[in-house]
């Protein structure tokens, strides 16, 4: 029973990292026409992606630390 919580935290952390990275990457768009480059981004979606990345690191770290105990 003691090993179930760390495993769940590690899996949740990895899932949050993947979701956060894809959300952060999808918040930006770039259009290149010759030497002209236009870019646009959604700040709210970018912030949400970064939040999921931070939560994923915390969950992954907590799962790994509690697994070693």
Secondary structure, 3 states (H helix, E strand, C coil): CHHHHHHHHHHHHHHHHHHHHHHHHHCEEEEEECCEEEEEECHHHHHHHHHHHHHHHHHHHHHHHHHHC
